[in-house]
Amino acid sequence: MRFYEIEFPLAALKVDEVEAALEEIGASSITLVDRGDEPVLEPKPGEIRLWSDTLVRALFEQSSDPACNLERLAGVLGSHITRTARVRAVAEREWERVWLADWKPMRFGRRLWVTPSTAPLPEDPDAAVVRLDPGLAFGTGTHPTTALCLQILDSLPLAGRRVIDYGCGSGILAIAAVKLGAALVTAVDLDPQALLATRDNAGRNGVSSSIEVRAVDAEGTTAQLTPAFCVMANILAGPLIELAPTLTAACEPGGYLLLSGLLKTQAYAVKAAYASAFDIVQVVERDDWCCIYTRRLRLPGKGA
């Protein structure tokens, strides 16, 4: 199937009105991108924060008429659309195969492997293998924040334990925990695509019965979580700080908490939010990113 793109500046238009107009004329996908070099960091759960100079890019099947679609857009959004919009053809490629061609099996720690679903199994008989095609959700192990979590996860005694993956994305950390012996993992996310991807990838790996998928609402709340031996949160520094009470309560005394998705420069503020309830075991770094590896303090009189 062949496609073309229509792109134009968002300018003073409202995002919801633009999306509604594009969906009405049959856009296959809608993407908002930065026209300059302006980072947008630390959105709150459920928040959509845009750049000051945002570009709208919509994908259409070639069977639809670009001129007609532009005219319909102009009728809803304003005549300036026909002056500022650009139409361009999109080359037909098997995008999934192009992406997978550059992704190779990766090992984390002693025995944990993450591989594309089509790759051969590692020769190591003790390997714990996660087969993953992430689809629309974040998480293949190639980003430093995910890689650091996987590396630490491989070192933990997870056999028969409960684990929580808060912000599960593709489900890679949840699935890895089960492959490493965890009895039950609760995977939590506010993105419906992440929940779908986690369920799908859990099924592909044969671990659906060991992973409980839960939604979190736009206010960042979910049903009360049963405290777990290990809690992982690979999200962003701002939400990690805001979620400190929730994640602390979710980690059982003596259990482990992995905080990732943050820059090295943000580690101090995140550590401070958890200092009263956790011992910092280590801050593991890779490139500009880091993962804070902590252990929950035991309650008085409950042993070392």
Order of alpha helices (4+ residues) and beta strands (2+ residues): beta-alpha-beta-beta-alpha-alpha-beta-alpha-beta-beta-beta-alpha-beta-alpha-beta-alpha-beta-beta-alpha-alpha-beta-alpha-beta-beta
